[in-house]
Amino acid sequence: MSDRILNPSLAEVSQVPATCMGMHVRRASRIVTQVYDAALRPVGLGVNQFMLLSAIHLVGSAQITHLAQELFTDQTTLTRNLKLLEKRGLIAINPGADRRVKLVSLTAEGQSLLAQAFPLWEQAQTDVKQHLGQQNWQTLLSLLSEITTLG
């Protein structure tokens, strides 16, 4: 192995903050998450929980494995997050035809909370869109969609 790989120069490492896509995406994600979390706080949800409720609402009843694939997350993390929503009575997790399969669906309480949260989410969307401007908003959505093809 070359000495450069084992011991990168300070000049090489100093380029990381300016050029690392991973760092920029994670930082932007944290900031956007804070905006949506603040907007959803009045109904006791975070943006991740809101997105889970929305995804479940859209599919009706879904296998956890299918939901994990749709959300680009691992099944263990998803299951942990679903258990929190289940404890709150917002979702139901039931066995499927095959006992190894678990089906997730919204409860009436989950539907109601999603309906309360939706206008708050819409306002956060509007705020972010206004901050970025319509052109940047569309460009960013397009680029982020393109990034999903990496996975």
Z-matrix of the N, CA and C atoms (Angstrom, degrees):
N
C 1 1.451
C 2 1.516 1 109.93
N 3 1.303 2 116.49 1 141.46
C 4 1.462 3 118.77 2 -177.04
C 5 1.528 4 110.14 3 -74.04
N 6 1.317 5 114.37 4 156.23
C 7 1.464 6 121.22 5 179.23
C 8 1.525 7 110.34 6 -63.68
N 9 1.340 8 116.59 7 -32.72
C 10 1.473 9 121.48 8 -179.59
C 11 1.520 10 111.03 9 -63.36
N 12 1.329 11 117.87 10 -39.93
C 13 1.458 12 121.66 11 179.98
C 14 1.522 13 110.23 12 -70.55
N 15 1.324 14 116.81 13 -40.66
C 16 1.464 15 120.55 14 -179.17
C 17 1.514 16 112.26 15 -74.00
N 18 1.311 17 116.54 16 -28.13
C 19 1.453 18 120.47 17 -174.49
C 20 1.530 19 109.73 18 -142.43
N 21 1.344 20 117.92 19 76.71
C 22 1.461 21 118.88 20 -178.71
C 23 1.528 22 110.85 21 -63.58
N 24 1.318 23 115.26 22 149.29
C 25 1.462 24 119.37 23 -179.10
C 26 1.521 25 110.18 24 -72.71
N 27 1.320 26 114.87 25 159.44
C 28 1.453 27 121.13 26 177.73
C 29 1.529 28 110.23 27 -59.94
N 30 1.333 29 116.80 28 -36.40
C 31 1.465 30 120.92 29 179.17
C 32 1.526 31 110.19 30 -64.47
N 33 1.333 32 117.46 31 -40.57
C 34 1.469 33 120.66 32 179.17
C 35 1.526 34 111.13 33 -65.69
N 36 1.316 35 116.75 34 -45.81
C 37 1.461 36 121.54 35 -178.75
C 38 1.533 37 110.44 36 -67.81
N 39 1.314 38 117.49 37 -31.22
C 40 1.465 39 120.22 38 -178.93
C 41 1.524 40 112.19 39 -65.60
N 42 1.318 41 117.83 40 -16.17
C 43 1.471 42 121.83 41 178.28
C 44 1.534 43 112.09 42 -78.75
N 45 1.323 44 117.26 43 -17.66
C 46 1.467 45 120.86 44 -175.35
C 47 1.532 46 112.47 45 -56.34
N 48 1.333 47 120.40 46 -52.27
C 49 1.473 48 119.11 47 -177.21
C 50 1.534 49 113.77 48 -58.81
N 51 1.293 50 117.90 49 -32.70
C 52 1.464 51 120.56 50 -177.71
C 53 1.525 52 112.88 51 -83.14
N 54 1.328 53 117.52 52 -24.95
C 55 1.463 54 119.32 53 -170.42
C 56 1.527 55 115.60 54 -119.60
N 57 1.305 56 118.53 55 -9.18
C 58 1.468 57 120.49 56 -174.61
C 59 1.539 58 110.89 57 -76.63
N 60 1.327 59 116.38 58 109.60
C 61 1.458 60 121.43 59 179.40
C 62 1.522 61 110.44 60 -60.94
N 63 1.317 62 117.20 61 -40.93
C 64 1.465 63 120.89 62 179.77
C 65 1.515 64 111.78 63 -57.33
N 66 1.330 65 116.44 64 -45.26
C 67 1.463 66 120.34 65 -179.63
C 68 1.530 67 111.19 66 -64.56
N 69 1.329 68 117.03 67 -44.09
C 70 1.461 69 120.63 68 -177.94
C 71 1.528 70 111.84 69 -66.74
N 72 1.311 71 117.03 70 -40.79
C 73 1.465 72 120.34 71 179.52
C 74 1.526 73 110.24 72 -67.39
N 75 1.335 74 117.23 73 -42.68
C 76 1.469 75 120.07 74 179.95
C 77 1.529 76 110.99 75 -64.80
N 78 1.323 77 117.43 76 -41.88
C 79 1.459 78 120.64 77 179.23
C 80 1.529 79 110.20 78 -64.06
N 81 1.329 80 116.42 79 -46.22
C 82 1.468 81 120.04 80 178.08
C 83 1.522 82 110.38 81 -61.75
N 84 1.322 83 117.17 82 -39.50
C 85 1.462 84 121.33 83 179.27
C 86 1.524 85 110.91 84 -62.07
N 87 1.323 86 117.15 85 -43.56
C 88 1.468 87 120.19 86 178.88
C 89 1.530 88 111.22 87 -62.82
N 90 1.332 89 116.28 88 -41.34
C 91 1.466 90 119.73 89 -179.58
C 92 1.522 91 110.72 90 -66.06
N 93 1.321 92 116.95 91 -47.07
C 94 1.465 93 120.79 92 -180.00
C 95 1.529 94 110.09 93 -64.10
N 96 1.322 95 117.25 94 -39.20
C 97 1.460 96 121.01 95 177.20
C 98 1.519 97 110.36 96 -59.68
N 99 1.325 98 117.79 97 -42.51
C 100 1.468 99 121.27 98 178.75
C 101 1.525 100 111.46 99 -61.21
N 102 1.330 101 117.08 100 -39.03
C 103 1.467 102 121.00 101 179.59
C 104 1.531 103 109.85 102 -63.78
N 105 1.333 104 116.54 103 -49.20
C 106 1.458 105 120.25 104 -178.36
C 107 1.527 106 111.60 105 -69.65
N 108 1.323 107 117.33 106 -39.58
C 109 1.473 108 119.80 107 177.57
C 110 1.527 109 111.04 108 -59.56
N 111 1.327 110 116.45 109 -43.01
C 112 1.468 111 120.18 110 179.28
C 113 1.531 112 110.49 111 -63.25
N 114 1.321 113 116.61 112 -40.62
C 115 1.462 114 120.21 113 -179.55
C 116 1.529 115 111.59 114 -66.23
N 117 1.329 116 117.24 115 -36.17
C 118 1.465 117 122.14 116 -175.96
C 119 1.531 118 113.50 117 -89.11
N 120 1.315 119 116.93 118 -8.22
C 121 1.468 120 121.49 119 -177.84
C 122 1.532 121 113.42 120 -53.74
N 123 1.343 122 120.03 121 -38.93
C 124 1.471 123 119.36 122 -178.83
C 125 1.536 124 114.43 123 -58.03
N 126 1.332 125 117.65 124 -24.07
C 127 1.472 126 119.57 125 178.41
C 128 1.534 127 111.42 126 -105.30
N 129 1.322 128 116.77 127 8.61
C 130 1.455 129 120.70 128 174.87
C 131 1.516 130 115.24 129 74.75
N 132 1.321 131 116.90 130 27.05
C 133 1.460 132 121.01 131 178.16
C 134 1.517 133 110.60 132 -119.41
N 135 1.324 134 115.17 133 154.11
C 136 1.449 135 122.36 134 166.93
C 137 1.517 136 107.02 135 -103.30
N 138 1.313 137 116.84 136 168.07
C 139 1.462 138 119.85 137 -178.10
C 140 1.528 139 111.58 138 -62.61
N 141 1.330 140 118.08 139 -35.67
C 142 1.471 141 119.71 140 178.67
C 143 1.523 142 110.86 141 -63.22
N 144 1.320 143 116.94 142 -42.42
C 145 1.458 144 120.30 143 178.45
C 146 1.525 145 110.75 144 -66.75
N 147 1.329 146 116.26 145 -40.98
C 148 1.460 147 120.35 146 177.80
C 149 1.528 148 110.25 147 -60.09
N 150 1.337 149 116.98 148 -44.26
C 151 1.461 150 120.36 149 -179.25
C 152 1.526 151 110.89 150 -64.64
N 153 1.329 152 117.18 151 -38.13
C 154 1.468 153 119.72 152 177.00
C 155 1.524 154 111.20 153 -63.88
N 156 1.327 155 116.87 154 -46.64
C 157 1.464 156 120.05 155 178.27
C 158 1.527 157 110.71 156 -60.77
N 159 1.325 158 116.84 157 -40.70
C 160 1.465 159 120.88 158 179.17
C 161 1.515 160 111.20 159 -64.25
N 162 1.326 161 116.34 160 -45.05
C 163 1.469 162 120.37 161 -179.36
C 164 1.529 163 110.81 162 -62.62
N 165 1.316 164 116.60 163 -42.62
C 166 1.465 165 120.57 164 179.32
C 167 1.527 166 109.62 165 -65.68
N 168 1.308 167 116.58 166 -41.30
C 169 1.464 168 120.63 167 177.90
C 170 1.532 169 110.46 168 -58.77
N 171 1.318 170 116.78 169 -43.24
C 172 1.459 171 121.23 170 -176.96
C 173 1.524 172 113.11 171 -66.93
N 174 1.338 173 116.57 172 -35.49
C 175 1.472 174 118.69 173 -178.28
C 176 1.520 175 112.56 174 -93.46
N 177 1.310 176 117.66 175 -10.55
C 178 1.463 177 120.85 176 -179.86
C 179 1.510 178 111.07 177 82.88
N 180 1.287 179 116.65 178 -84.38
C 181 1.462 180 122.79 179 176.31
C 182 1.523 181 105.83 180 -131.98
N 183 1.321 182 116.71 181 128.03
C 184 1.464 183 119.40 182 -173.80
C 185 1.509 184 111.84 183 -135.64
N 186 1.313 185 114.78 184 150.57
C 187 1.461 186 120.29 185 171.53
C 188 1.529 187 107.92 186 -72.20
N 189 1.308 188 115.61 187 143.21
C 190 1.466 189 119.67 188 179.30
C 191 1.522 190 110.49 189 -57.98
N 192 1.325 191 117.68 190 -40.03
C 193 1.470 192 120.20 191 -179.97
C 194 1.529 193 111.01 192 -62.70
N 195 1.318 194 117.14 193 -40.75
C 196 1.468 195 120.84 194 178.85
C 197 1.529 196 110.43 195 -66.00
N 198 1.304 197 116.41 196 -42.75
C 199 1.462 198 121.41 197 178.75
C 200 1.532 199 110.52 198 -61.49
N 201 1.323 200 117.04 199 -42.58
C 202 1.469 201 121.19 200 179.08
C 203 1.525 202 110.45 201 -60.77
N 204 1.318 203 116.85 202 -42.15
C 205 1.469 204 120.40 203 178.60
C 206 1.523 205 111.29 204 -64.19
N 207 1.320 206 116.70 205 -44.02
C 208 1.460 207 121.43 206 -179.03
C 209 1.526 208 111.99 207 -63.43
N 210 1.335 209 116.39 208 -34.30
C 211 1.461 210 121.34 209 -176.24
C 212 1.528 211 113.50 210 -95.23
N 213 1.350 212 117.01 211 2.82
C 214 1.463 213 121.94 212 -179.33
C 215 1.525 214 111.47 213 54.40
N 216 1.325 215 116.34 214 47.32
C 217 1.462 216 121.00 215 178.64
C 218 1.521 217 108.84 216 -133.25
N 219 1.317 218 116.16 217 161.72
C 220 1.457 219 118.42 218 178.34
C 221 1.527 220 109.65 219 -82.41
N 222 1.309 221 114.45 220 153.75
C 223 1.459 222 120.63 221 -173.86
C 224 1.531 223 112.41 222 -64.34
N 225 1.313 224 118.00 223 -34.13
C 226 1.462 225 121.25 224 -179.23
C 227 1.528 226 110.91 225 -65.19
N 228 1.324 227 117.01 226 -47.10
C 229 1.463 228 121.11 227 178.35
C 230 1.520 229 110.45 228 -63.15
N 231 1.329 230 116.04 229 -44.03
C 232 1.457 231 120.03 230 -179.99
C 233 1.524 232 110.84 231 -61.51
N 234 1.323 233 117.18 232 -45.34
C 235 1.466 234 121.34 233 -179.41
C 236 1.526 235 110.67 234 -60.00
N 237 1.323 236 116.89 235 -42.33
C 238 1.468 237 121.11 236 178.57
C 239 1.531 238 110.28 237 -61.14
N 240 1.331 239 116.81 238 -44.68
C 241 1.465 240 120.64 239 179.89
C 242 1.531 241 111.73 240 -68.46
N 243 1.315 242 116.94 241 -36.03
C 244 1.464 243 120.50 242 177.78
C 245 1.521 244 111.13 243 -66.55
N 246 1.319 245 117.21 244 -37.45
C 247 1.473 246 120.64 245 179.57
C 248 1.531 247 110.77 246 -60.08
N 249 1.330 248 117.12 247 -37.24
C 250 1.465 249 120.56 248 177.74
C 251 1.527 250 110.98 249 -64.01
N 252 1.324 251 116.43 250 -41.39
C 253 1.466 252 120.11 251 178.13
C 254 1.524 253 111.04 252 -69.51
N 255 1.317 254 115.85 253 -34.08
C 256 1.469 255 119.95 254 178.07
C 257 1.528 256 110.56 255 -66.50
N 258 1.336 257 116.95 256 -42.02
C 259 1.470 258 121.05 257 177.94
C 260 1.524 259 111.70 258 -59.10
N 261 1.314 260 116.40 259 -33.37
C 262 1.474 261 121.35 260 179.65
C 263 1.530 262 111.68 261 -81.77
N 264 1.316 263 116.78 262 -4.47
C 265 1.458 264 120.45 263 179.45
C 266 1.514 265 113.79 264 78.85
N 267 1.334 266 117.39 265 18.42
C 268 1.459 267 121.44 266 -176.81
C 269 1.524 268 112.92 267 -89.24
N 270 1.327 269 116.00 268 -24.92
C 271 1.460 270 120.79 269 177.94
C 272 1.520 271 108.95 270 -135.11
N 273 1.320 272 114.42 271 161.23
C 274 1.460 273 120.94 272 172.68
C 275 1.524 274 107.34 273 -119.09
N 276 1.329 275 116.13 274 138.05
C 277 1.458 276 121.73 275 175.21
C 278 1.521 277 106.25 276 -116.80
N 279 1.321 278 115.68 277 116.00
C 280 1.464 279 121.53 278 -176.44
C 281 1.517 280 110.46 279 -126.10
N 282 1.339 281 116.27 280 154.21
C 283 1.467 282 118.48 281 176.46
C 284 1.526 283 110.50 282 -68.97
N 285 1.338 284 115.41 283 146.39
C 286 1.463 285 120.98 284 175.84
C 287 1.522 286 109.26 285 -87.98
N 288 1.321 287 116.13 286 -166.49
C 289 1.470 288 121.41 287 178.79
C 290 1.525 289 109.93 288 -59.82
N 291 1.310 290 115.94 289 -40.91
C 292 1.461 291 122.48 290 174.37
C 293 1.529 292 105.65 291 -93.54
N 294 1.316 293 118.98 292 123.50
C 295 1.472 294 121.98 293 -173.30
C 296 1.528 295 113.24 294 -61.49
N 297 1.328 296 117.15 295 -17.18
C 298 1.463 297 119.69 296 176.91
C 299 1.525 298 111.36 297 -76.52
N 300 1.329 299 116.35 298 -17.90
C 301 1.458 300 122.28 299 -177.92
C 302 1.530 301 109.55 300 -92.96
N 303 1.318 302 115.45 301 132.67
C 304 1.467 303 121.37 302 176.93
C 305 1.524 304 108.07 303 -112.96
N 306 1.342 305 115.38 304 131.85
C 307 1.459 306 121.46 305 178.65
C 308 1.519 307 109.98 306 -106.59
N 309 1.315 308 115.65 307 136.83
C 310 1.462 309 122.35 308 -178.70
C 311 1.521 310 108.50 309 -112.82
N 312 1.327 311 116.28 310 135.88
C 313 1.463 312 121.00 311 175.47
C 314 1.522 313 109.15 312 -146.10
N 315 1.320 314 115.83 313 158.63
C 316 1.460 315 120.73 314 177.03
C 317 1.522 316 109.75 315 -78.44
N 318 1.317 317 115.62 316 144.05
C 319 1.460 318 120.94 317 171.15
C 320 1.532 319 107.47 318 -88.01
N 321 1.323 320 116.31 319 173.07
C 322 1.467 321 120.00 320 176.07
C 323 1.529 322 109.87 321 -59.87
N 324 1.327 323 116.26 322 -38.57
C 325 1.469 324 120.29 323 178.01
C 326 1.526 325 110.86 324 -64.81
N 327 1.326 326 116.44 325 -38.89
C 328 1.465 327 121.00 326 177.32
C 329 1.517 328 111.86 327 -64.67
N 330 1.336 329 116.27 328 -42.13
C 331 1.471 330 120.83 329 176.83
C 332 1.531 331 110.43 330 -60.73
N 333 1.331 332 115.45 331 -44.06
C 334 1.456 333 120.86 332 -178.66
C 335 1.531 334 111.07 333 -63.67
N 336 1.328 335 116.74 334 -45.35
C 337 1.463 336 120.13 335 -179.52
C 338 1.528 337 110.77 336 -65.84
N 339 1.323 338 117.09 337 -38.64
C 340 1.459 339 120.66 338 177.12
C 341 1.531 340 110.13 339 -61.05
N 342 1.314 341 116.54 340 -41.26
C 343 1.473 342 120.85 341 178.39
C 344 1.532 343 110.85 342 -63.79
N 345 1.324 344 117.68 343 -37.04
C 346 1.468 345 121.31 344 177.85
C 347 1.525 346 111.29 345 -71.27
N 348 1.335 347 115.69 346 -36.29
C 349 1.463 348 120.96 347 -175.79
C 350 1.525 349 112.70 348 -77.05
N 351 1.321 350 116.51 349 -29.31
C 352 1.465 351 119.82 350 -173.12
C 353 1.534 352 113.46 351 -55.85
N 354 1.335 353 120.41 352 -47.52
C 355 1.479 354 118.69 353 178.79
C 356 1.533 355 112.83 354 -62.49
N 357 1.328 356 117.25 355 -31.86
C 358 1.465 357 120.61 356 177.74
C 359 1.531 358 110.04 357 -67.97
N 360 1.329 359 115.73 358 -42.02
C 361 1.466 360 121.08 359 176.50
C 362 1.529 361 109.99 360 -63.09
N 363 1.338 362 116.44 361 -43.23
C 364 1.467 363 120.85 362 179.26
C 365 1.524 364 110.99 363 -58.59
N 366 1.335 365 116.94 364 -40.64
C 367 1.460 366 120.56 365 179.41
C 368 1.525 367 110.59 366 -65.85
N 369 1.323 368 117.16 367 -40.93
C 370 1.470 369 120.43 368 177.13
C 371 1.532 370 109.87 369 -62.33
N 372 1.331 371 116.84 370 -41.90
C 373 1.466 372 121.29 371 177.08
C 374 1.531 373 110.01 372 -57.55
N 375 1.313 374 115.16 373 -48.18
C 376 1.467 375 120.95 374 -178.92
C 377 1.522 376 110.53 375 -60.93
N 378 1.329 377 116.51 376 -43.56
C 379 1.469 378 120.64 377 -179.65
C 380 1.526 379 111.32 378 -62.06
N 381 1.332 380 116.43 379 -46.18
C 382 1.470 381 120.08 380 -179.35
C 383 1.523 382 109.82 381 -66.07
N 384 1.314 383 116.41 382 -42.69
C 385 1.472 384 120.60 383 -179.87
C 386 1.524 385 110.60 384 -61.69
N 387 1.330 386 117.27 385 -43.06
C 388 1.465 387 120.27 386 178.76
C 389 1.521 388 111.23 387 -65.16
N 390 1.316 389 116.30 388 -38.85
C 391 1.468 390 120.17 389 179.49
C 392 1.534 391 110.66 390 -63.63
N 393 1.337 392 116.58 391 -43.15
C 394 1.463 393 120.32 392 -177.65
C 395 1.522 394 113.26 393 -80.82
N 396 1.324 395 116.95 394 -29.61
C 397 1.454 396 121.08 395 -171.82
C 398 1.525 397 109.17 396 88.78
N 399 1.330 398 116.35 397 148.42
C 400 1.465 399 121.88 398 -174.55
C 401 1.532 400 112.83 399 -57.60
N 402 1.321 401 117.79 400 -44.83
C 403 1.475 402 121.12 401 -178.05
C 404 1.532 403 110.87 402 -63.52
N 405 1.340 404 117.21 403 -48.71
C 406 1.465 405 120.06 404 179.37
C 407 1.526 406 111.05 405 -63.86
N 408 1.324 407 116.54 406 -38.04
C 409 1.467 408 121.83 407 177.43
C 410 1.527 409 110.13 408 -56.73
N 411 1.326 410 116.23 409 -51.52
C 412 1.463 411 120.85 410 -178.68
C 413 1.524 412 111.41 411 -64.94
N 414 1.314 413 116.46 412 -41.29
C 415 1.467 414 120.49 413 178.72
C 416 1.526 415 110.55 414 -62.78
N 417 1.315 416 116.70 415 -45.48
C 418 1.460 417 120.50 416 -179.35
C 419 1.527 418 111.40 417 -63.54
N 420 1.328 419 117.18 418 -44.53
C 421 1.470 420 120.03 419 177.19
C 422 1.523 421 111.08 420 -58.75
N 423 1.304 422 116.27 421 -42.26
C 424 1.464 423 121.28 422 179.10
C 425 1.522 424 111.46 423 -63.39
N 426 1.324 425 116.52 424 -46.56
C 427 1.465 426 120.73 425 179.67
C 428 1.525 427 111.93 426 -63.81
N 429 1.335 428 116.13 427 -41.63
C 430 1.466 429 119.13 428 179.81
C 431 1.523 430 110.71 429 -66.38
N 432 1.323 431 117.30 430 -36.38
C 433 1.467 432 120.16 431 175.09
C 434 1.518 433 110.66 432 -62.96
N 435 1.311 434 116.30 433 -39.32
C 436 1.463 435 120.88 434 178.78
C 437 1.528 436 111.31 435 -64.52
N 438 1.317 437 116.75 436 -37.68
C 439 1.461 438 120.79 437 179.89
C 440 1.535 439 111.01 438 -61.54
N 441 1.315 440 117.54 439 -33.63
C 442 1.465 441 118.93 440 -179.14
C 443 1.524 442 112.09 441 -61.86
N 444 1.322 443 117.88 442 -19.24
C 445 1.461 444 119.33 443 178.35
C 446 1.529 445 111.89 444 -73.59
N 447 1.330 446 117.06 445 -13.45
C 448 1.467 447 119.98 446 175.41
C 449 1.525 448 111.33 447 -66.83
N 450 1.336 449 115.73 448 -33.72
C 451 1.460 450 120.99 449 -176.65
C 452 1.474 451 110.07 450 -85.60
